[in-house]
Amino acid sequence: MVAYYSRTGNNEKLVNELQAKLGCDVEKIVDTVGRKGVWGWLKSGYQASREKMSRIEPTEKDPGEYGLVIIAYPLWAGRMPPPIRTYISENKNKFSRVALMSVSGRAKVTAERFLTLKRLLERSLPQF
Ligand SMILES: Cc1cc2nc3c(=O)[nH]c(=O)nc-3n(C[C@H](O)[C@H](O)[C@H](O)COP(=O)(O)O)c2cc1C
């Protein structure tokens, strides 16, 4: 299953392509916070940098039913968007295996992101 958050459609496009190729289930994470325009951009960057969470719409799929959940999101200020942080926290005891995927500006998904994930999931990382 692929769970994703996308503010401007880039991650959504990638997820749609993946779904077309793999035929996997998809969960769209819907934020309840308005993030349009310059203020929305500033607020988003600030909240991400402060590692805030936001209220998300109830999700439909049970991550516990999948052997692998791929989570896709844009990096904001080098970090996870608040709705993704909420989604991971709310489901931390349900995931079996998790992978991260990101369409961002120029930043890469580095070890730091995995450490964030590890912290949110409150479990240790597998050895690579
Ligand atoms: C508030 C904000 C902060 C961002 N910070 C970063 C960043 O630190 N590094 C980066 O590579 N891209 C950054 N971006 C760019 C987004 O990650 C990029 O545009 C992404 O493709 C947007 O994905 P989406 O269309 O799925 O929302 C930021 C975008 C926003 C709105």
The ligand as an ORCA input file, in Angstrom:
! r2SCAN-3c Opt
* xyz 0 1
  C       6.834     25.032      3.038
  C       7.707     24.294      2.053
  C       9.012     23.971      2.399
  C       9.818     23.248      1.509
  N      11.085     22.880      1.894
  C      11.843     22.094      1.065
  C      13.113     21.605      1.479
  O      13.579     21.857      2.586
  N      13.823     20.840      0.610
  C      13.343     20.521     -0.627
  O      14.032     19.821     -1.370
  N      12.131     20.949     -1.042
  C      11.367     21.732     -0.232
  N      10.139     22.168     -0.642
  C       9.714     21.846     -1.998
  C       8.760     20.659     -2.044
  O       9.284     19.554     -1.356
  C       8.533     20.279     -3.511
  O       7.988     21.364     -4.203
  C       7.631     19.052     -3.651
  O       7.791     18.491     -4.929
  C       6.166     19.364     -3.419
  O       5.440     18.168     -3.458
  P       3.852     18.113     -3.606
  O       3.516     18.759     -4.927
  O       3.532     16.656     -3.611
  O       3.246     18.862     -2.467
  C       9.322     22.873      0.229
  C       8.001     23.216     -0.101
  C       7.191     23.890      0.792
  C       5.749     24.197      0.431
*
